[in-house]
Amino acid sequence: MDINPLLIPILGISCGLLAIFSGAIVRPWLKLKERQMELNANNIAEKAAQYAADKGRLEERVAVLERIITDQGYSLAKEIEELRSLPPKTVTPQREVI
């Protein structure tokens, strides 16, 4: 098998062009993708912080509502029992004035 003597310089030039191509086009493209991923990660981190703050605020509100419901439920039951212990009022009919 004979190797064409022109094949060696063509391969050398091709490798050089490939290195130039990768340095001029591929490297900036990879840096661009890396920057986009960083911005996306920062955006996601900000959203996560906002969700955490909202979650904490909502937990506080739920705690307040639970406290209101349980306190109100106790006092409401107490008021109902007090009303049961009162004697019934007699209702006297009143005349309507026209």
Phi, psi and omega in degrees: 000123180263137176262127179296129182294340178281345183292324182295310178294327178295317178296320178297316178294321179297317178296320178296316178296323178296319178295318179295316179300314181293324178287326185272331186243312187289316182298311177297325178296318178295321177296321178298314179297320179296318179295320178297320178294322177297314179296320178296319179295319178296319179297317179294321179295320178296318178296320179297320178295320178295318178296322179295319178295317178296321180297316179297318179295318179293323177297320177297317180295320179295320178298318178296316179297320177298319179295318179297315182295315182291319178292315180296321179297322179291313182291327178294317178296322178296317180295321179296317179295323177294320178294327179292329183280345179285146176290149180293143179276143175269136182257123177260135180291138179248148180277141178273133178258125181253000000 
